[in-house]
Amino acid sequence: MQNTVCQSCGMPLKQDPQFKNKKIPHNQEYCSFCFDGKNFTQPQITKEEMRNQIIDIMKSKFKIPKFIGKFITRNLHKLKRWSN
């Protein structure tokens, strides 16, 4: 079964530019921002750093208030990358 969200950042995979480009094979678990096909793009990042990064991107690119970003990322710990 294919995941519907990236198992690192939680972004809907259908929003991934790589997913939209049918010529490029799509990873079934991670978006192209988190995984380059062989390795994580930020292998040393912590779960909390990832959460803060997502919140900052949501605020700067989409004008989403920080408290909503915190709400959206509340289940980050349940994703495969962070479940250990």
PDB file of N, CA, C and O in Angstrom, chain B, residues numbered from 101:
ATOM      1  N   MET B 101       0.827  -1.185   0.000  1.00  0.00           N
ATOM      2  CA  MET B 101       0.000   0.000   0.000  1.00  0.00           C
ATOM      3  C   MET B 101       0.874   1.252   0.000  1.00  0.00           C
ATOM      4  O   MET B 101       1.836   1.335   0.764  1.00  0.00           O
ATOM      5  N   GLN B 102       0.558   2.196  -0.825  1.00  0.00           N
ATOM      6  CA  GLN B 102       1.330   3.416  -0.937  1.00  0.00           C
ATOM      7  C   GLN B 102       0.932   4.407   0.150  1.00  0.00           C
ATOM      8  O   GLN B 102      -0.249   4.567   0.461  1.00  0.00           O
ATOM      9  N   ASN B 103       1.938   5.070   0.724  1.00  0.00           N
ATOM     10  CA  ASN B 103       1.673   6.119   1.700  1.00  0.00           C
ATOM     11  C   ASN B 103       1.103   7.330   0.979  1.00  0.00           C
ATOM     12  O   ASN B 103       1.390   7.553  -0.197  1.00  0.00           O
ATOM     13  N   THR B 104       0.305   8.100   1.681  1.00  0.00           N
ATOM     14  CA  THR B 104      -0.240   9.319   1.092  1.00  0.00           C
ATOM     15  C   THR B 104       0.537  10.546   1.528  1.00  0.00           C
ATOM     16  O   THR B 104       0.402  11.610   0.924  1.00  0.00           O
ATOM     17  N   VAL B 105       1.361  10.412   2.584  1.00  0.00           N
ATOM     18  CA  VAL B 105       2.197  11.517   3.043  1.00  0.00           C
ATOM     19  C   VAL B 105       3.636  11.052   3.196  1.00  0.00           C
ATOM     20  O   VAL B 105       3.901   9.870   3.417  1.00  0.00           O
ATOM     21  N   CYS B 106       4.561  11.996   3.076  1.00  0.00           N
ATOM     22  CA  CYS B 106       5.975  11.695   3.276  1.00  0.00           C
ATOM     23  C   CYS B 106       6.174  11.197   4.704  1.00  0.00           C
ATOM     24  O   CYS B 106       5.653  11.787   5.650  1.00  0.00           O
ATOM     25  N   GLN B 107       6.920  10.123   4.853  1.00  0.00           N
ATOM     26  CA  GLN B 107       7.152   9.523   6.164  1.00  0.00           C
ATOM     27  C   GLN B 107       8.294  10.190   6.925  1.00  0.00           C
ATOM     28  O   GLN B 107       8.811   9.640   7.897  1.00  0.00           O
ATOM     29  N   SER B 108       8.683  11.390   6.466  1.00  0.00           N
ATOM     30  CA  SER B 108       9.673  12.194   7.162  1.00  0.00           C
ATOM     31  C   SER B 108       9.107  13.547   7.563  1.00  0.00           C
ATOM     32  O   SER B 108       9.266  13.972   8.708  1.00  0.00           O
ATOM     33  N   CYS B 109       8.443  14.234   6.624  1.00  0.00           N
ATOM     34  CA  CYS B 109       7.940  15.586   6.905  1.00  0.00           C
ATOM     35  C   CYS B 109       6.412  15.681   6.951  1.00  0.00           C
ATOM     36  O   CYS B 109       5.871  16.664   7.457  1.00  0.00           O
ATOM     37  N   GLY B 110       5.724  14.683   6.434  1.00  0.00           N
ATOM     38  CA  GLY B 110       4.265  14.690   6.458  1.00  0.00           C
ATOM     39  C   GLY B 110       3.611  15.398   5.287  1.00  0.00           C
ATOM     40  O   GLY B 110       2.386  15.507   5.239  1.00  0.00           O
ATOM     41  N   MET B 111       4.409  15.883   4.341  1.00  0.00           N
ATOM     42  CA  MET B 111       3.841  16.561   3.175  1.00  0.00           C
ATOM     43  C   MET B 111       3.049  15.557   2.332  1.00  0.00           C
ATOM     44  O   MET B 111       3.511  14.438   2.108  1.00  0.00           O
ATOM     45  N   PRO B 112       1.866  15.950   1.867  1.00  0.00           N
ATOM     46  CA  PRO B 112       1.130  15.046   0.971  1.00  0.00           C
ATOM     47  C   PRO B 112       1.989  14.730  -0.262  1.00  0.00           C
ATOM     48  O   PRO B 112       2.464  15.640  -0.942  1.00  0.00           O
ATOM     49  N   LEU B 113       2.181  13.456  -0.539  1.00  0.00           N
ATOM     50  CA  LEU B 113       3.049  13.064  -1.650  1.00  0.00           C
ATOM     51  C   LEU B 113       2.533  13.559  -2.997  1.00  0.00           C
ATOM     52  O   LEU B 113       3.321  13.752  -3.923  1.00  0.00           O
ATOM     53  N   LYS B 114       1.238  13.767  -3.121  1.00  0.00           N
ATOM     54  CA  LYS B 114       0.713  14.269  -4.390  1.00  0.00           C
ATOM     55  C   LYS B 114       1.152  15.709  -4.649  1.00  0.00           C
ATOM     56  O   LYS B 114       1.027  16.190  -5.775  1.00  0.00           O
ATOM     57  N   GLN B 115       1.663  16.408  -3.634  1.00  0.00           N
ATOM     58  CA  GLN B 115       2.168  17.767  -3.784  1.00  0.00           C
ATOM     59  C   GLN B 115       3.661  17.800  -4.136  1.00  0.00           C
ATOM     60  O   GLN B 115       4.202  18.861  -4.447  1.00  0.00           O
ATOM     61  N   ASP B 116       4.313  16.662  -4.088  1.00  0.00           N
ATOM     62  CA  ASP B 116       5.736  16.570  -4.396  1.00  0.00           C
ATOM     63  C   ASP B 116       5.943  16.796  -5.899  1.00  0.00           C
ATOM     64  O   ASP B 116       5.313  16.122  -6.714  1.00  0.00           O
ATOM     65  N   PRO B 117       6.815  17.734  -6.272  1.00  0.00           N
ATOM     66  CA  PRO B 117       7.081  17.961  -7.707  1.00  0.00           C
ATOM     67  C   PRO B 117       7.512  16.683  -8.427  1.00  0.00           C
ATOM     68  O   PRO B 117       7.189  16.499  -9.600  1.00  0.00           O
ATOM     69  N   GLN B 118       8.229  15.812  -7.747  1.00  0.00           N
ATOM     70  CA  GLN B 118       8.668  14.554  -8.348  1.00  0.00           C
ATOM     71  C   GLN B 118       7.468  13.656  -8.649  1.00  0.00           C
ATOM     72  O   GLN B 118       7.461  12.960  -9.664  1.00  0.00           O
ATOM     73  N   PHE B 119       6.483  13.661  -7.803  1.00  0.00           N
ATOM     74  CA  PHE B 119       5.273  12.870  -8.012  1.00  0.00           C
ATOM     75  C   PHE B 119       4.501  13.398  -9.219  1.00  0.00           C
ATOM     76  O   PHE B 119       3.953  12.629 -10.010  1.00  0.00           O
ATOM     77  N   LYS B 120       4.469  14.722  -9.343  1.00  0.00           N
ATOM     78  CA  LYS B 120       3.747  15.342 -10.447  1.00  0.00           C
ATOM     79  C   LYS B 120       4.424  15.077 -11.786  1.00  0.00           C
ATOM     80  O   LYS B 120       3.754  15.004 -12.816  1.00  0.00           O
ATOM     81  N   ASN B 121       5.753  14.932 -11.777  1.00  0.00           N
ATOM     82  CA  ASN B 121       6.506  14.652 -12.989  1.00  0.00           C
ATOM     83  C   ASN B 121       6.521  13.139 -13.214  1.00  0.00           C
ATOM     84  O   ASN B 121       7.324  12.430 -12.607  1.00  0.00           O
ATOM     85  N   LYS B 122       5.666  12.659 -14.054  1.00  0.00           N
ATOM     86  CA  LYS B 122       5.492  11.214 -14.259  1.00  0.00           C
ATOM     87  C   LYS B 122       6.718  10.541 -14.885  1.00  0.00           C
ATOM     88  O   LYS B 122       6.815   9.314 -14.877  1.00  0.00           O
ATOM     89  N   LYS B 123       7.658  11.332 -15.429  1.00  0.00           N
ATOM     90  CA  LYS B 123       8.847  10.763 -16.053  1.00  0.00           C
ATOM     91  C   LYS B 123       9.877  10.293 -15.031  1.00  0.00           C
ATOM     92  O   LYS B 123      10.733   9.463 -15.338  1.00  0.00           O
ATOM     93  N   ILE B 124       9.790  10.828 -13.818  1.00  0.00           N
ATOM     94  CA  ILE B 124      10.743  10.481 -12.767  1.00  0.00           C
ATOM     95  C   ILE B 124      10.085   9.483 -11.823  1.00  0.00           C
ATOM     96  O   ILE B 124       8.981   9.740 -11.342  1.00  0.00           O
ATOM     97  N   PRO B 125      10.735   8.344 -11.542  1.00  0.00           N
ATOM     98  CA  PRO B 125      10.153   7.383 -10.593  1.00  0.00           C
ATOM     99  C   PRO B 125       9.957   8.031  -9.232  1.00  0.00           C
ATOM    100  O   PRO B 125      10.811   8.786  -8.765  1.00  0.00           O
ATOM    101  N   HIS B 126       8.846   7.737  -8.609  1.00  0.00           N
ATOM    102  CA  HIS B 126       8.502   8.349  -7.324  1.00  0.00           C
ATOM    103  C   HIS B 126       8.760   7.378  -6.185  1.00  0.00           C
ATOM    104  O   HIS B 126       8.384   6.208  -6.254  1.00  0.00           O
ATOM    105  N   ASN B 127       9.405   7.871  -5.139  1.00  0.00           N
ATOM    106  CA  ASN B 127       9.609   7.077  -3.940  1.00  0.00           C
ATOM    107  C   ASN B 127       8.257   6.897  -3.251  1.00  0.00           C
ATOM    108  O   ASN B 127       7.472   7.843  -3.180  1.00  0.00           O
ATOM    109  N   GLN B 128       7.984   5.728  -2.756  1.00  0.00           N
ATOM    110  CA  GLN B 128       6.686   5.419  -2.171  1.00  0.00           C
ATOM    111  C   GLN B 128       6.538   5.880  -0.723  1.00  0.00           C
ATOM    112  O   GLN B 128       5.432   5.868  -0.182  1.00  0.00           O
ATOM    113  N   GLU B 129       7.660   6.294  -0.079  1.00  0.00           N
ATOM    114  CA  GLU B 129       7.597   6.659   1.334  1.00  0.00           C
ATOM    115  C   GLU B 129       7.991   8.096   1.637  1.00  0.00           C
ATOM    116  O   GLU B 129       7.490   8.688   2.593  1.00  0.00           O
ATOM    117  N   TYR B 130       8.879   8.660   0.838  1.00  0.00           N
ATOM    118  CA  TYR B 130       9.425   9.974   1.162  1.00  0.00           C
ATOM    119  C   TYR B 130       9.340  10.927  -0.029  1.00  0.00           C
ATOM    120  O   TYR B 130       9.444  10.517  -1.185  1.00  0.00           O
ATOM    121  N   CYS B 131       9.146  12.214   0.285  1.00  0.00           N
ATOM    122  CA  CYS B 131       9.116  13.226  -0.772  1.00  0.00           C
ATOM    123  C   CYS B 131      10.539  13.515  -1.259  1.00  0.00           C
ATOM    124  O   CYS B 131      11.516  13.136  -0.613  1.00  0.00           O
ATOM    125  N   SER B 132      10.639  14.179  -2.388  1.00  0.00           N
ATOM    126  CA  SER B 132      11.942  14.482  -2.956  1.00  0.00           C
ATOM    127  C   SER B 132      12.688  15.557  -2.164  1.00  0.00           C
ATOM    128  O   SER B 132      13.889  15.736  -2.365  1.00  0.00           O
ATOM    129  N   PHE B 133      12.011  16.269  -1.276  1.00  0.00           N
ATOM    130  CA  PHE B 133      12.678  17.253  -0.424  1.00  0.00           C
ATOM    131  C   PHE B 133      13.405  16.569   0.734  1.00  0.00           C
ATOM    132  O   PHE B 133      14.410  17.082   1.227  1.00  0.00           O
ATOM    133  N   CYS B 134      12.906  15.428   1.163  1.00  0.00           N
ATOM    134  CA  CYS B 134      13.486  14.703   2.299  1.00  0.00           C
ATOM    135  C   CYS B 134      14.427  13.568   1.882  1.00  0.00           C
ATOM    136  O   CYS B 134      15.330  13.198   2.633  1.00  0.00           O
ATOM    137  N   PHE B 135      14.214  13.026   0.697  1.00  0.00           N
ATOM    138  CA  PHE B 135      14.950  11.836   0.273  1.00  0.00           C
ATOM    139  C   PHE B 135      15.335  11.985  -1.192  1.00  0.00           C
ATOM    140  O   PHE B 135      14.478  12.270  -2.029  1.00  0.00           O
ATOM    141  N   ASP B 136      16.620  11.795  -1.516  1.00  0.00           N
ATOM    142  CA  ASP B 136      17.089  11.998  -2.884  1.00  0.00           C
ATOM    143  C   ASP B 136      17.076  10.730  -3.743  1.00  0.00           C
ATOM    144  O   ASP B 136      17.601  10.721  -4.856  1.00  0.00           O
ATOM    145  N   GLY B 137      16.485   9.685  -3.226  1.00  0.00           N
ATOM    146  CA  GLY B 137      16.432   8.415  -3.953  1.00  0.00           C
ATOM    147  C   GLY B 137      17.338   7.367  -3.338  1.00  0.00           C
ATOM    148  O   GLY B 137      17.105   6.168  -3.492  1.00  0.00           O
ATOM    149  N   LYS B 138      18.383   7.824  -2.633  1.00  0.00           N
ATOM    150  CA  LYS B 138      19.309   6.911  -1.972  1.00  0.00           C
ATOM    151  C   LYS B 138      19.506   7.243  -0.503  1.00  0.00           C
ATOM    152  O   LYS B 138      19.705   6.354   0.325  1.00  0.00           O
ATOM    153  N   ASN B 139      19.449   8.532  -0.189  1.00  0.00           N
ATOM    154  CA  ASN B 139      19.730   8.989   1.176  1.00  0.00           C
ATOM    155  C   ASN B 139      18.792  10.126   1.567  1.00  0.00           C
ATOM    156  O   ASN B 139      18.194  10.785   0.717  1.00  0.00           O
ATOM    157  N   PHE B 140      18.682  10.335   2.872  1.00  0.00           N
ATOM    158  CA  PHE B 140      17.952  11.508   3.348  1.00  0.00           C
ATOM    159  C   PHE B 140      18.746  12.748   2.973  1.00  0.00           C
ATOM    160  O   PHE B 140      19.976  12.741   3.033  1.00  0.00           O
ATOM    161  N   THR B 141      18.060  13.801   2.592  1.00  0.00           N
ATOM    162  CA  THR B 141      18.737  15.042   2.213  1.00  0.00           C
ATOM    163  C   THR B 141      19.310  15.765   3.428  1.00  0.00           C
ATOM    164  O   THR B 141      20.264  16.531   3.297  1.00  0.00           O
ATOM    165  N   GLN B 142      18.746  15.532   4.592  1.00  0.00           N
ATOM    166  CA  GLN B 142      19.241  16.091   5.854  1.00  0.00           C
ATOM    167  C   GLN B 142      19.353  14.951   6.867  1.00  0.00           C
ATOM    168  O   GLN B 142      18.512  14.829   7.757  1.00  0.00           O
ATOM    169  N   PRO B 143      20.384  14.119   6.735  1.00  0.00           N
ATOM    170  CA  PRO B 143      20.455  12.917   7.578  1.00  0.00           C
ATOM    171  C   PRO B 143      20.620  13.196   9.070  1.00  0.00           C
ATOM    172  O   PRO B 143      20.245  12.353   9.885  1.00  0.00           O
ATOM    173  N   GLN B 144      21.161  14.332   9.448  1.00  0.00           N
ATOM    174  CA  GLN B 144      21.416  14.628  10.860  1.00  0.00           C
ATOM    175  C   GLN B 144      20.295  15.402  11.542  1.00  0.00           C
ATOM    176  O   GLN B 144      20.360  15.653  12.746  1.00  0.00           O
ATOM    177  N   ILE B 145      19.275  15.780  10.790  1.00  0.00           N
ATOM    178  CA  ILE B 145      18.200  16.590  11.370  1.00  0.00           C
ATOM    179  C   ILE B 145      17.419  15.790  12.411  1.00  0.00           C
ATOM    180  O   ILE B 145      17.170  14.597  12.240  1.00  0.00           O
ATOM    181  N   THR B 146      17.041  16.466  13.486  1.00  0.00           N
ATOM    182  CA  THR B 146      16.243  15.812  14.519  1.00  0.00           C
ATOM    183  C   THR B 146      14.761  16.026  14.218  1.00  0.00           C
ATOM    184  O   THR B 146      14.395  16.842  13.372  1.00  0.00           O
ATOM    185  N   LYS B 147      13.934  15.293  14.912  1.00  0.00           N
ATOM    186  CA  LYS B 147      12.480  15.426  14.742  1.00  0.00           C
ATOM    187  C   LYS B 147      12.031  16.851  15.070  1.00  0.00           C
ATOM    188  O   LYS B 147      11.220  17.432  14.349  1.00  0.00           O
ATOM    189  N   GLU B 148      12.558  17.407  16.154  1.00  0.00           N
ATOM    190  CA  GLU B 148      12.172  18.762  16.553  1.00  0.00           C
ATOM    191  C   GLU B 148      12.669  19.803  15.545  1.00  0.00           C
ATOM    192  O   GLU B 148      11.963  20.772  15.261  1.00  0.00           O
ATOM    193  N   GLU B 149      13.866  19.614  15.009  1.00  0.00           N
ATOM    194  CA  GLU B 149      14.387  20.529  13.980  1.00  0.00           C
ATOM    195  C   GLU B 149      13.528  20.443  12.718  1.00  0.00           C
ATOM    196  O   GLU B 149      13.248  21.459  12.081  1.00  0.00           O
ATOM    197  N   MET B 150      13.112  19.227  12.362  1.00  0.00           N
ATOM    198  CA  MET B 150      12.240  19.046  11.196  1.00  0.00           C
ATOM    199  C   MET B 150      10.922  19.773  11.431  1.00  0.00           C
ATOM    200  O   MET B 150      10.426  20.473  10.549  1.00  0.00           O
ATOM    201  N   ARG B 151      10.371  19.607  12.600  1.00  0.00           N
ATOM    202  CA  ARG B 151       9.100  20.262  12.923  1.00  0.00           C
ATOM    203  C   ARG B 151       9.235  21.779  12.801  1.00  0.00           C
ATOM    204  O   ARG B 151       8.385  22.429  12.192  1.00  0.00           O
ATOM    205  N   ASN B 152      10.292  22.344  13.372  1.00  0.00           N
ATOM    206  CA  ASN B 152      10.509  23.787  13.297  1.00  0.00           C
ATOM    207  C   ASN B 152      10.715  24.255  11.861  1.00  0.00           C
ATOM    208  O   ASN B 152      10.239  25.322  11.474  1.00  0.00           O
ATOM    209  N   GLN B 153      11.419  23.458  11.080  1.00  0.00           N
ATOM    210  CA  GLN B 153      11.649  23.792   9.677  1.00  0.00           C
ATOM    211  C   GLN B 153      10.327  23.817   8.905  1.00  0.00           C
ATOM    212  O   GLN B 153      10.088  24.725   8.110  1.00  0.00           O
ATOM    213  N   ILE B 154       9.483  22.833   9.136  1.00  0.00           N
ATOM    214  CA  ILE B 154       8.182  22.773   8.470  1.00  0.00           C
ATOM    215  C   ILE B 154       7.329  23.981   8.857  1.00  0.00           C
ATOM    216  O   ILE B 154       6.703  24.607   8.001  1.00  0.00           O
ATOM    217  N   ILE B 155       7.309  24.302  10.144  1.00  0.00           N
ATOM    218  CA  ILE B 155       6.529  25.443  10.623  1.00  0.00           C
ATOM    219  C   ILE B 155       7.032  26.738   9.989  1.00  0.00           C
ATOM    220  O   ILE B 155       6.232  27.578   9.578  1.00  0.00           O
ATOM    221  N   ASP B 156       8.349  26.903   9.906  1.00  0.00           N
ATOM    222  CA  ASP B 156       8.933  28.105   9.296  1.00  0.00           C
ATOM    223  C   ASP B 156       8.577  28.210   7.819  1.00  0.00           C
ATOM    224  O   ASP B 156       8.269  29.298   7.334  1.00  0.00           O
ATOM    225  N   ILE B 157       8.617  27.094   7.098  1.00  0.00           N
ATOM    226  CA  ILE B 157       8.266  27.097   5.672  1.00  0.00           C
ATOM    227  C   ILE B 157       6.789  27.442   5.500  1.00  0.00           C
ATOM    228  O   ILE B 157       6.429  28.229   4.624  1.00  0.00           O
ATOM    229  N   MET B 158       5.947  26.858   6.325  1.00  0.00           N
ATOM    230  CA  MET B 158       4.509  27.138   6.234  1.00  0.00           C
ATOM    231  C   MET B 158       4.234  28.625   6.476  1.00  0.00           C
ATOM    232  O   MET B 158       3.401  29.232   5.803  1.00  0.00           O
ATOM    233  N   LYS B 159       4.942  29.192   7.440  1.00  0.00           N
ATOM    234  CA  LYS B 159       4.742  30.605   7.772  1.00  0.00           C
ATOM    235  C   LYS B 159       5.261  31.517   6.658  1.00  0.00           C
ATOM    236  O   LYS B 159       4.571  32.450   6.247  1.00  0.00           O
ATOM    237  N   SER B 160       6.474  31.251   6.170  1.00  0.00           N
ATOM    238  CA  SER B 160       7.061  32.146   5.177  1.00  0.00           C
ATOM    239  C   SER B 160       6.458  31.993   3.777  1.00  0.00           C
ATOM    240  O   SER B 160       6.219  32.992   3.098  1.00  0.00           O
ATOM    241  N   LYS B 161       6.214  30.777   3.346  1.00  0.00           N
ATOM    242  CA  LYS B 161       5.696  30.563   1.983  1.00  0.00           C
ATOM    243  C   LYS B 161       4.189  30.679   1.870  1.00  0.00           C
ATOM    244  O   LYS B 161       3.669  31.165   0.866  1.00  0.00           O
ATOM    245  N   PHE B 162       3.489  30.234   2.900  1.00  0.00           N
ATOM    246  CA  PHE B 162       2.029  30.150   2.808  1.00  0.00           C
ATOM    247  C   PHE B 162       1.296  31.053   3.798  1.00  0.00           C
ATOM    248  O   PHE B 162       0.067  31.047   3.860  1.00  0.00           O
ATOM    249  N   LYS B 163       2.062  31.834   4.575  1.00  0.00           N
ATOM    250  CA  LYS B 163       1.476  32.779   5.549  1.00  0.00           C
ATOM    251  C   LYS B 163       0.582  32.082   6.573  1.00  0.00           C
ATOM    252  O   LYS B 163      -0.395  32.657   7.052  1.00  0.00           O
ATOM    253  N   ILE B 164       0.926  30.840   6.902  1.00  0.00           N
ATOM    254  CA  ILE B 164       0.175  30.074   7.890  1.00  0.00           C
ATOM    255  C   ILE B 164       0.718  30.432   9.277  1.00  0.00           C
ATOM    256  O   ILE B 164       1.920  30.308   9.510  1.00  0.00           O
ATOM    257  N   PRO B 165      -0.134  30.868  10.190  1.00  0.00           N
ATOM    258  CA  PRO B 165       0.332  31.238  11.533  1.00  0.00           C
ATOM    259  C   PRO B 165       1.044  30.079  12.231  1.00  0.00           C
ATOM    260  O   PRO B 165       0.737  28.909  12.000  1.00  0.00           O
ATOM    261  N   LYS B 166       1.994  30.430  13.081  1.00  0.00           N
ATOM    262  CA  LYS B 166       2.813  29.432  13.770  1.00  0.00           C
ATOM    263  C   LYS B 166       1.968  28.436  14.568  1.00  0.00           C
ATOM    264  O   LYS B 166       2.270  27.242  14.572  1.00  0.00           O
ATOM    265  N   PHE B 167       0.918  28.906  15.240  1.00  0.00           N
ATOM    266  CA  PHE B 167       0.112  27.991  16.052  1.00  0.00           C
ATOM    267  C   PHE B 167      -0.592  26.945  15.184  1.00  0.00           C
ATOM    268  O   PHE B 167      -0.810  25.819  15.631  1.00  0.00           O
ATOM    269  N   ILE B 168      -0.947  27.306  13.959  1.00  0.00           N
ATOM    270  CA  ILE B 168      -1.564  26.327  13.056  1.00  0.00           C
ATOM    271  C   ILE B 168      -0.497  25.345  12.560  1.00  0.00           C
ATOM    272  O   ILE B 168      -0.763  24.150  12.433  1.00  0.00           O
ATOM    273  N   GLY B 169       0.705  25.849  12.279  1.00  0.00           N
ATOM    274  CA  GLY B 169       1.812  24.976  11.893  1.00  0.00           C
ATOM    275  C   GLY B 169       2.119  23.953  12.975  1.00  0.00           C
ATOM    276  O   GLY B 169       2.403  22.793  12.677  1.00  0.00           O
ATOM    277  N   LYS B 170       2.063  24.379  14.223  1.00  0.00           N
ATOM    278  CA  LYS B 170       2.288  23.447  15.341  1.00  0.00           C
ATOM    279  C   LYS B 170       1.193  22.389  15.384  1.00  0.00           C
ATOM    280  O   LYS B 170       1.462  21.216  15.642  1.00  0.00           O
ATOM    281  N   PHE B 171      -0.029  22.806  15.132  1.00  0.00           N
ATOM    282  CA  PHE B 171      -1.149  21.861  15.118  1.00  0.00           C
ATOM    283  C   PHE B 171      -0.992  20.848  13.981  1.00  0.00           C
ATOM    284  O   PHE B 171      -1.206  19.651  14.173  1.00  0.00           O
ATOM    285  N   ILE B 172      -0.620  21.332  12.812  1.00  0.00           N
ATOM    286  CA  ILE B 172      -0.471  20.457  11.635  1.00  0.00           C
ATOM    287  C   ILE B 172       0.650  19.447  11.835  1.00  0.00           C
ATOM    288  O   ILE B 172       0.554  18.317  11.357  1.00  0.00           O
ATOM    289  N   THR B 173       1.709  19.837  12.533  1.00  0.00           N
ATOM    290  CA  THR B 173       2.867  18.943  12.719  1.00  0.00           C
ATOM    291  C   THR B 173       2.805  18.147  14.022  1.00  0.00           C
ATOM    292  O   THR B 173       3.791  17.515  14.400  1.00  0.00           O
ATOM    293  N   ARG B 174       1.690  18.167  14.700  1.00  0.00           N
ATOM    294  CA  ARG B 174       1.572  17.509  16.012  1.00  0.00           C
ATOM    295  C   ARG B 174       1.798  15.999  15.957  1.00  0.00           C
ATOM    296  O   ARG B 174       2.179  15.402  16.964  1.00  0.00           O
ATOM    297  N   ASN B 175       1.573  15.373  14.805  1.00  0.00           N
ATOM    298  CA  ASN B 175       1.730  13.917  14.696  1.00  0.00           C
ATOM    299  C   ASN B 175       3.000  13.493  13.962  1.00  0.00           C
ATOM    300  O   ASN B 175       3.100  12.358  13.496  1.00  0.00           O
ATOM    301  N   LEU B 176       3.951  14.386  13.863  1.00  0.00           N
ATOM    302  CA  LEU B 176       5.199  14.076  13.172  1.00  0.00           C
ATOM    303  C   LEU B 176       5.867  12.830  13.765  1.00  0.00           C
ATOM    304  O   LEU B 176       6.453  12.033  13.033  1.00  0.00           O
ATOM    305  N   HIS B 177       5.779  12.665  15.067  1.00  0.00           N
ATOM    306  CA  HIS B 177       6.407  11.527  15.748  1.00  0.00           C
ATOM    307  C   HIS B 177       5.841  10.174  15.308  1.00  0.00           C
ATOM    308  O   HIS B 177       6.458   9.138  15.558  1.00  0.00           O
ATOM    309  N   LYS B 178       4.699  10.172  14.669  1.00  0.00           N
ATOM    310  CA  LYS B 178       4.083   8.917  14.222  1.00  0.00           C
ATOM    311  C   LYS B 178       4.576   8.470  12.845  1.00  0.00           C
ATOM    312  O   LYS B 178       4.291   7.351  12.420  1.00  0.00           O
ATOM    313  N   LEU B 179       5.309   9.330  12.152  1.00  0.00           N
ATOM    314  CA  LEU B 179       5.811   8.975  10.826  1.00  0.00           C
ATOM    315  C   LEU B 179       6.969   7.995  10.937  1.00  0.00           C
ATOM    316  O   LEU B 179       7.674   7.973  11.946  1.00  0.00           O
ATOM    317  N   LYS B 180       7.163   7.195   9.913  1.00  0.00           N
ATOM    318  CA  LYS B 180       8.138   6.103   9.926  1.00  0.00           C
ATOM    319  C   LYS B 180       9.536   6.561  10.350  1.00  0.00           C
ATOM    320  O   LYS B 180      10.189   5.898  11.156  1.00  0.00           O
ATOM    321  N   ARG B 181       9.994   7.690   9.811  1.00  0.00           N
ATOM    322  CA  ARG B 181      11.349   8.139  10.117  1.00  0.00           C
ATOM    323  C   ARG B 181      11.537   8.437  11.597  1.00  0.00           C
ATOM    324  O   ARG B 181      12.638   8.253  12.117  1.00  0.00           O
ATOM    325  N   TRP B 182      10.517   8.884  12.279  1.00  0.00           N
ATOM    326  CA  TRP B 182      10.634   9.338  13.665  1.00  0.00           C
ATOM    327  C   TRP B 182      10.041   8.363  14.680  1.00  0.00           C
ATOM    328  O   TRP B 182      10.047   8.651  15.877  1.00  0.00           O
ATOM    329  N   SER B 183       9.544   7.251  14.245  1.00  0.00           N
ATOM    330  CA  SER B 183       8.826   6.341  15.151  1.00  0.00           C
ATOM    331  C   SER B 183       9.737   5.524  16.069  1.00  0.00           C
ATOM    332  O   SER B 183       9.238   4.796  16.927  1.00  0.00           O
ATOM    333  N   ASN B 184      11.030   5.623  15.913  1.00  0.00           N
ATOM    334  CA  ASN B 184      11.948   4.850  16.775  1.00  0.00           C
ATOM    335  C   ASN B 184      12.012   5.428  18.153  1.00  0.00           C
ATOM    336  O   ASN B 184      12.730   4.909  19.008  1.00  0.00           O
TER     337      ASN B 184
END
